[in-house]
């Protein structure tokens, strides 16, 4: 119901494009979205492979772009209260997958869970909102069994080397199992610690593989 309410609200009070300032476009107009999507599809613009912190349990990752410019602004708006930015971000995330079947036809789409307290404070989990839209674009089912089992410090307040300890054992699978290939969705990937912790429990619950799809990738200063 909240999603329908926000769509009606956008029709009555159009949101200006974050890129060019034009009214409409649910936060980003078609022209600005197309410009960002073209850069997502450029060779080398897609991120893959291993992250910092050693070997990871997920097979690789893709990001709509680096954590800067318009993408950073949209992520920050989404993490604040403007959930309508999930729509253009999800489109860019799917574009970043290119033609890789590992990201286009996973058996399930999953998301990094948040605590009830944080969801209640914000009104939603940004990763879940993104995952719902990504799953809709790809026509894949959404797996909602991944949960957070204990509180953790905010990752952006923890030194890079300690981020792995901060989230170790902080997630679990509450119901069912995640069989087959799973694509894990989050808003930002930095060290890969959170994605790795989630991937570990998904693999332990029966998943064959876990790939990661995020809106933005950022790198900690050494």
C-alpha positions as CSV (number, residue, x, y, z in Angstrom):
1,X,0.0,0.0,0.0
2,X,2.9,2.4,0.8
3,X,4.3,1.9,-2.7
4,X,0.9,2.8,-4.3
5,X,0.6,5.8,-2.1
6,X,4.0,7.2,-3.1
7,X,3.2,6.6,-6.8
8,X,0.0,8.7,-6.5
9,X,1.8,11.3,-4.5
10,X,4.4,11.6,-7.3
11,X,1.7,12.2,-9.8
12,X,0.1,15.0,-7.8
13,X,3.5,16.5,-6.8
14,X,6.0,15.6,-9.5
15,X,9.6,15.1,-8.3
16,X,12.3,17.1,-10.1
17,X,15.0,15.1,-11.8
18,X,18.1,15.0,-9.6
19,X,20.3,15.2,-12.7
20,X,18.9,18.0,-14.8
21,X,16.2,19.5,-12.6
22,X,13.3,18.8,-14.9
23,X,10.0,17.9,-13.3
24,X,8.8,14.3,-13.4
25,X,10.7,11.1,-13.9
26,X,10.3,9.8,-10.3
27,X,13.6,11.4,-9.3
28,X,15.5,10.8,-12.5
29,X,14.3,11.7,-16.0
30,X,14.6,9.3,-18.9
31,X,17.4,11.2,-20.5
32,X,19.6,11.2,-17.4
33,X,18.8,7.6,-16.7
34,X,19.8,6.6,-20.2
35,X,23.1,8.5,-19.9
36,X,23.9,6.6,-16.7
37,X,22.8,3.3,-18.1
38,X,25.1,3.7,-21.2
39,X,28.1,4.1,-18.8
40,X,27.0,1.0,-16.9
41,X,27.2,-1.0,-20.2
42,X,30.6,0.3,-21.1
43,X,33.5,-2.3,-21.0
44,X,35.2,-2.0,-17.6
45,X,32.4,-0.1,-16.0
46,X,31.1,-3.3,-14.4
47,X,32.8,-4.5,-11.3
48,X,33.5,-8.1,-10.7
49,X,35.9,-10.4,-8.9
50,X,37.2,-10.4,-5.3
51,X,36.9,-7.7,-2.7
52,X,39.3,-6.6,0.0
53,X,39.6,-8.8,3.0
54,X,40.8,-12.0,1.3
55,X,38.7,-14.7,-0.3
56,X,35.0,-14.2,-0.3
57,X,32.2,-16.7,-0.4
58,X,30.3,-14.9,-3.2
59,X,31.3,-15.6,-6.8
60,X,31.5,-12.0,-7.9
61,X,29.7,-8.7,-7.9
62,X,28.4,-6.1,-10.3
63,X,27.7,-2.4,-9.4
64,X,25.7,0.2,-11.3
65,X,28.6,2.6,-10.7
66,X,31.2,4.0,-8.4
67,X,30.0,5.7,-5.2
68,X,30.0,9.2,-6.5
69,X,28.1,11.8,-8.6
70,X,24.4,11.1,-9.3
71,X,24.5,7.5,-8.2
72,X,25.8,8.5,-4.7
73,X,23.2,11.2,-4.5
74,X,20.4,8.7,-5.3
75,X,21.7,6.1,-2.9
76,X,21.8,8.7,-0.1
77,X,18.3,9.9,-1.0
78,X,17.1,6.3,-0.9
79,X,18.7,5.6,2.4
80,X,17.1,8.8,3.8
81,X,13.4,8.7,2.8
82,X,13.0,9.0,-1.0
83,X,12.2,5.4,-1.9
84,X,11.3,6.4,-5.4
85,X,15.0,6.4,-6.3
86,X,14.9,2.6,-6.0
87,X,13.3,2.4,-9.4
88,X,16.1,4.2,-11.4
89,X,18.8,2.5,-9.3
90,X,17.3,-0.9,-9.9
91,X,17.3,-0.3,-13.7
92,X,20.9,0.8,-13.6
93,X,21.8,-2.3,-11.5
94,X,20.2,-4.6,-14.1
95,X,22.0,-2.7,-16.9
96,X,25.3,-3.3,-15.1
97,X,24.8,-7.1,-15.3
98,X,25.2,-6.9,-19.1
99,X,24.5,-10.3,-20.7
100,X,25.9,-12.3,-17.8
101,X,23.4,-15.1,-17.1
102,X,24.6,-15.4,-13.5
103,X,23.0,-12.0,-12.9
104,X,20.1,-12.2,-15.3
105,X,18.6,-15.6,-14.5
106,X,19.4,-16.4,-10.8
107,X,17.0,-18.9,-9.1
108,X,16.3,-16.4,-6.4
109,X,16.9,-12.7,-5.6
110,X,17.8,-12.0,-2.0
111,X,18.7,-8.9,0.0
112,X,20.9,-7.9,2.9
113,X,18.5,-7.7,5.9
114,X,18.2,-5.0,8.5
115,X,17.1,-4.9,12.1
116,X,13.5,-4.2,13.0
117,X,14.6,-1.1,14.8
118,X,16.2,0.4,11.7
119,X,13.3,-0.6,9.5
120,X,10.9,1.0,11.9
121,X,13.0,4.2,12.0
122,X,13.3,4.6,8.2
123,X,10.0,2.9,7.3
124,X,11.7,0.4,5.0
125,X,14.9,-1.5,4.2
126,X,16.6,0.1,1.2
127,X,18.2,-3.2,0.1
128,X,14.8,-4.9,0.2
129,X,13.2,-2.1,-1.9
130,X,16.0,-2.5,-4.5
131,X,15.7,-6.3,-4.5
132,X,12.0,-6.2,-5.1
133,X,12.4,-4.0,-8.1
134,X,15.4,-6.0,-9.4
135,X,13.4,-9.2,-9.0
136,X,10.5,-7.7,-10.9
137,X,12.7,-6.6,-13.8
138,X,14.3,-10.0,-14.1
139,X,11.1,-11.9,-13.4
140,X,12.7,-13.9,-10.6
141,X,11.3,-14.9,-7.2
142,X,12.3,-13.0,-4.1
143,X,13.8,-15.0,-1.2
144,X,13.0,-13.3,2.2
145,X,14.4,-15.9,4.6
146,X,17.7,-14.2,5.3
147,X,17.5,-12.4,8.6
148,X,19.8,-10.5,10.9
149,X,20.4,-12.4,14.1
150,X,22.2,-9.9,16.2
151,X,22.8,-6.1,16.2
152,X,26.0,-4.8,14.7
153,X,27.7,-1.4,14.5
154,X,27.1,0.7,11.4
155,X,29.7,-0.5,8.9
156,X,30.6,3.0,7.9
157,X,31.6,3.7,11.5
158,X,34.0,0.7,11.7
159,X,37.6,0.6,10.4
160,X,38.0,-1.5,7.3
161,X,39.8,-4.4,8.9
162,X,37.2,-4.7,11.7
163,X,34.2,-4.7,9.4
164,X,34.6,-8.5,8.9
165,X,34.5,-9.1,12.7
166,X,31.6,-6.7,13.1
167,X,29.3,-8.8,10.8
168,X,30.7,-12.3,11.4
169,X,27.8,-14.6,12.4
170,X,25.3,-11.7,12.3
171,X,23.0,-13.3,9.8
172,X,21.0,-16.5,9.5
173,X,18.2,-18.2,7.5
174,X,14.9,-18.1,9.3
175,X,12.8,-20.3,7.1
176,X,13.2,-22.6,4.2
177,X,16.4,-22.9,2.2
178,X,18.0,-21.0,-0.6
179,X,18.6,-23.7,-3.2
180,X,20.2,-23.0,-6.6
181,X,21.8,-19.8,-7.5
182,X,21.1,-16.7,-5.4
183,X,21.7,-13.0,-6.3
184,X,22.2,-10.9,-3.2
185,X,21.2,-7.2,-3.5
186,X,22.5,-4.3,-1.4
187,X,22.8,-0.6,-1.8
188,X,26.6,-0.1,-1.4
189,X,29.5,-2.5,-1.4
190,X,32.8,-1.5,0.2
191,X,35.0,-4.2,1.7
192,X,32.5,-7.0,0.9
193,X,32.3,-8.0,4.5
194,X,28.6,-7.8,4.8
195,X,28.0,-9.5,1.5
196,X,30.4,-12.3,2.5
197,X,28.7,-12.9,5.8
198,X,25.3,-13.2,4.1
199,X,26.7,-15.4,1.4
200,X,28.1,-17.8,3.9
201,X,24.8,-18.5,5.6
202,X,23.0,-18.7,2.2
203,X,25.5,-21.4,1.0
204,X,25.2,-23.2,4.3
205,X,21.4,-23.3,3.9
206,X,21.7,-25.0,0.5
207,X,22.5,-22.4,-2.1
208,X,24.8,-23.5,-4.9
209,X,26.3,-20.1,-5.5
210,X,25.8,-16.5,-4.5
211,X,26.5,-13.4,-6.7
212,X,26.2,-9.8,-5.5
213,X,24.5,-6.9,-7.2
214,X,24.7,-3.4,-5.7
215,X,23.8,0.2,-6.6
216,X,27.3,1.5,-5.9
217,X,30.8,0.4,-5.2
218,X,33.2,2.3,-3.0
219,X,36.7,1.6,-1.8
220,X,38.1,2.5,1.6
221,X,41.2,4.6,1.8
222,X,44.1,2.5,2.9
